[in-house]
Amino acid sequence: MRLTLLAVTAVLLSACCCQSREEKLKASEDEGNLLVATKARLLKGAGEAVKKEGKEAAETIAEGTGEVVKGLGKGIEKGLMEVKLKPHDSVAANGLGLTRAARGEEGTARHTITAYVTFEKAFTGTLELRAYDSEDREVGRVKLDADEKESGAKYLDFTFDERTPLMTAGHFELRATPKQP
């Protein structure tokens, strides 16, 4: 009798505790619906907050993005426009100086390097700008005739042959050769 009672209890417990496939699917569906409903309410709440605070947030984000773009533009300009310019010993020996140089200044032809040259002494002769690649090999040169008075200064445009790879030039060198009397 005890054995029968134990067997009946085990059958009843297993029937109560074990869910059928359909019951398991229904429970999973209910759980999924609850999860989706919770997330949907969360998104709805976020949407309401964005409606209220979104305009200010968007303005702040747009302002920050504008500042990033301005900084990016300046960095690109600096990286692409400025060039490394090394004066040859002949520059200082002839009383000339060099303060800055850039490629593609406004109003200049393509393939032009603009250099600001100072003349501490009067100078009549040839100025030559040479372009070198990253391995210090010459890749182009251009000459200008100069006839400047003492204490003068000016921007000079050195326009290279179109085949000169100016964008990949590692540095430029300015040389000064005075005219022989």
Sequence and secondary structure as in RCSB ss.txt:
>XXXX:A:sequence
MRLTLLAVTAVLLSACCCQSREEKLKASEDEGNLLVATKARLLKGAGEAVKKEGKEAAETIAEGTGEVVKGLGKG
IEKGLMEVKLKPHDSVAANGLGLTRAARGEEGTARHTITAYVTFEKAFTGTLELRAYDSEDREVGRVKLDADEKE
SGAKYLDFTFDERTPLMTAGHFELRATPKQP
>XXXX:A:secstr
 HHHHHHHHHHHHHHHHS  HHHHHHHHHHHHHHHHHHHHHHHHHHHHHHHHHHHHHHHHHHHHHHHHHHHHHHH
HHHHHHB  EEE HHHHHTTEEEEEEEES TTS TTEEEEEEEESS EEEEEEEEEE TTS EEEEEEEEEEE T
TEEEEEEEE  TTS GGG  EEEEEEEE   
